[in-house]
């Protein structure tokens, strides 16, 4: 990317934008960080008033060769919304419009800056919900969820964002407004690239946020899916048409207590394979210590297994064991069904009270917070965001835990683990002393090589960002990365859209804290 004059960039934006333009040290400091361990100071922050402002900002960026990066709630964990140049705070592009609602579901058009908390309020009033549920749900935005292909605990039933979006509007790298898949020329161009990728290099896992998801594009009618997980590198997301579903009438939550990670992994495979849980989540001893008492002295981890609905299959009954209609009988049968499959659990607790279930999910959703509060300031520990989001096929879950154990032993590292065990997605929070940070690169290479060999992905739902873009070629190979660059050139010919993400050599500017 050619050098640009920052002062002239600010001046041109002030002339072109009707919204706010800020270049003070305060703006630079505030927007230089997000929820990751990275820091990059932008030259200028633009808060667009409307879509015309977004287009104008992109045109200025393209003219001057300056990076332009969209930002939502700042909840990203890999620095995906950090860059030099222009930061676009999308808070004002936040409208929510119900397109269609029916007995089972419907669709909603939501602006990129709309928070999921507000989306939940709008949908909840209609008895609906958006299936994917990131743990930072009240604060993340629709644009961020699309940009990272967010998922969350209930992706086991509802899938990731890419499975729940039917259309996306972007401002591309020329400043033009493009609606996919409706724009025939853009959709045809994306499909032409997608049909040439080596699909065998894509992992067969329930969710994947690495690289560009061209494997999900099976025709021009799927072209919008290439935008999901693209981290703002192909265009500024303006809005998305998202599919919504009816809220469940009831829930049953099973808390299963284990003495080893391997026992939990073995039972998780049995339970997910034989029943239809909406969620199967894992937390380790660090999280238990924060939840409080009531666990056995040898307890090392828990599984949260949840079922929705009122029939036996939906509350935990193995599929082969028939059905019933009485709700309490269904819950009783579900408890027995899970009990028969959770053979290695030291103890089981079943809950049907909604308030109690919500309280326990609050513990699970606080796992990231608990992992960070476990850091020892006296020994100057740090938690680099690199290996924290790998996913493997469910059958390889025991090997993933074994791999983490080997890394602990080999490098003397502490690793806090939690996450979406039912999807094979374990968040591994590597904790290192500052003097040991030099081993991070070796750990990452060793970990990702094995994850890929197991048929997995380096990132399931948090994206590549500054943390993992350098590993995209390891994941997909040189030929697919060449096609990724072709896709980038199609929609961002000036290469100004969030450079340095996904295509790591794309002239981004980054710095780790």
QUIUR-V42280 format. One line per field, one symbol per residue. ss: DSSP state (H for helix, E for strand, C for the rest). phi: phi as a letter, one per 20 degrees, with the letter a starting at -180 (. if undefined). burial: # if it has 24 or more other ideal C-beta (glycine too) atoms within 12 Angstrom, else .. Layout:
ss: ???
phi: ???
burial: ???
This chain:
ss: CCCCCHHHHHHHHHHHCCCEEECCHHHHHHCCECCCCEECCCCEEEECCCHHHHHHHHHHHHHHCCCEEEECCCCCCCCCCCCCCEEEECCCCCCEEEEEECCCEEEEEEECCCEHHHHHHHHHHCCEECCCECCCCCCCEHHHHHHHCCCECCHHHHCCHHHCEEEEEEECCCCCEEEECCCHHHHHHHHHHHCCCCHHHCCCCCCCCCCCCHHHCCCHHHHHHHCCCCCCCCCEEEEEEEEEEECCCCEEEEEEEECCHHHHHHHHHHHHHHCCCCEEEEEEHHHHHHHCCCCCCCCCEEEEEEEECCCCHHHCCCHHHCCCCCHHHHHHHHHHHHHHHCCCCCEEEEECCHHHHHHHHHHHHCHHHHHHHCCCHHHCEECCCCCCCCECCHHHHHHHHHHHHHHHHHHCCEEEEEEEHHHCEEEEEEEEEHHHHHHHHHHHHHHHHHHHHCCCECCCCCCCHHHHHHHHHHHHCHHHHHHHHHHHHHHCCCCCECCCCCCCCCCCCCCEC
phi: .ffcefffgffffffedeeecccfgfgfffeecceeddbbefebdddffbfffffffffffffemdgccfcdemefdcmfddafmdddeegeecfccfebccgdrrbcecfgefffgfgffffffdmdbegfcgfegfdfdffffffdlfcofefgedneggeccdabdceffeneecddeffffffffffffffefeffeefecfbbdemeeffeedaffdgfffffnelmedrefebbedeccffffbccdddddcebfffffffgfffffdcdfebbdccefgfgfefofodffefdacddddcdocegffdofggednbadfffffffffffffgfeefeffbccdccfffffffffffffegfgffffefeffdlfccfeceebfccggfeggfffffffffgffdmeececapegfdmddedefdcfgfdffegffffffffgfgfffndcfbebdnelfecgfdffgfdnffffffgfffgffecfeldelfndmefeelecbbef
burial: #..#....##.##..##.#.###...##..###################.#.############################################........################.##..#.##########.###########################################.#..##.###.##..#...###.#############..#.########################.##.#########..############.###############.##...#...####################...........##.#######.##.###.#####....#..##.###.##.###.##.....##############.######.##..##..#.#####################...#.##..##.###.###.#######################...##.######.###.###########.#####.#.
